[in-house]
Amino acid sequence: MFLKEEKQKFIGIGSIIVSREYISIGKGTHVAEYTVIRDQDHLISDLNKFHTKPIIIKENVWICNKVSILKGTTINSNSILGAHAVVNKDIPANSLAVGIPVEIK
């Protein structure tokens, strides 16, 4: 398990970050309240085992409240994730991403 956090960031109250493999949160990133970031999920065949993939959150990302970021995703620099978004794919730099599942606007 490895969580890499750069300096100069904000993580809001009630947020949950679970790293079984690797999560990186870049400098200048703001994570609002009640956000969930998990690089793993359970295997249906055996709930004691997990499937993992790293999560990379680059610099100056704004993650609004109650966003869920799923395993294997990269959020590139200067992007905004709208409230309640479920991030299940990579987000390009300088993007606004919203919805369930997330869409680029």
C-alpha positions in Angstrom: 0.0 0.0 0.0 1.3 3.4 -0.9 -0.3 6.9 -0.7 1.8 9.7 -2.1 0.7 13.2 -1.2 2.4 16.3 -2.4 2.4 19.4 -0.2 0.0 22.3 -0.7 -3.3 20.4 -1.0 -6.6 20.3 0.9 -8.6 17.2 1.8 -12.1 17.9 3.2 -13.8 16.4 6.3 -15.4 13.0 5.9 -13.3 12.0 2.9 -12.2 8.4 2.6 -8.9 7.4 0.8 -8.2 3.7 0.6 -4.9 2.6 -0.9 -4.2 -1.1 -1.4 -1.8 -0.5 -4.3 -1.0 3.1 -5.1 -2.7 6.5 -5.0 -0.9 9.8 -5.8 -2.4 13.2 -5.1 -0.6 16.1 -6.7 0.3 19.5 -5.4 -2.4 22.1 -5.4 -5.2 19.6 -5.5 -8.4 20.3 -3.4 -10.6 17.4 -2.3 -14.0 18.6 -1.0 -16.0 17.0 1.8 -17.2 13.3 1.7 -15.1 12.3 -1.4 -14.2 8.6 -1.8 -11.0 7.6 -3.5 -10.4 3.8 -3.6 -7.8 1.9 -5.7 -9.5 -1.4 -5.1 -12.7 -3.3 -5.1 -13.8 -6.7 -3.8 -13.8 -9.8 -6.0 -17.3 -11.2 -6.1 -16.0 -14.7 -6.0 -14.1 -14.1 -2.7 -14.9 -11.0 -0.7 -11.6 -11.4 1.2 -9.7 -10.7 -2.0 -9.3 -7.4 -4.0 -8.8 -6.2 -7.5 -6.5 -3.2 -7.5 -5.2 -0.6 -10.0 -3.4 2.7 -9.2 -5.0 6.1 -9.1 -3.1 9.2 -10.2 -4.4 12.7 -9.4 -2.1 15.3 -10.9 -1.6 18.9 -10.0 -4.2 21.6 -9.4 -7.3 19.4 -9.6 -10.5 20.5 -7.9 -12.6 17.6 -6.7 -16.0 18.8 -5.6 -18.0 17.2 -2.7 -19.2 13.6 -2.7 -17.1 12.5 -5.8 -16.2 8.8 -6.1 -12.9 8.0 -7.8 -12.5 4.4 -8.9 -9.5 2.2 -9.4 -7.3 2.6 -12.5 -8.0 6.2 -13.2 -5.8 9.2 -13.9 -7.1 12.8 -13.4 -4.8 15.1 -15.3 -3.8 18.6 -14.2 -6.1 21.6 -13.9 -9.3 19.6 -14.1 -12.5 19.9 -12.2 -14.7 17.0 -11.1 -18.3 18.1 -10.4 -20.2 17.2 -7.2 -21.3 13.6 -7.0 -19.4 12.5 -10.1 -18.3 8.8 -10.4 -14.9 8.8 -12.1 -14.5 5.4 -13.9 -12.2 6.6 -16.7 -9.2 8.9 -17.3 -9.9 12.7 -17.3 -7.9 14.8 -19.7 -6.0 18.0 -18.5 -8.0 21.2 -18.3 -11.4 19.4 -18.3 -14.7 19.7 -16.5 -16.0 16.3 -15.7 -19.5 15.6 -14.3 -22.1 12.9 -13.9 -22.7 9.2 -13.1 -20.7 7.8 -14.8 -18.5 10.8 -15.4 -18.6 12.7 -18.8 -16.3 15.4 -20.1 -18.1 18.7 -20.7 
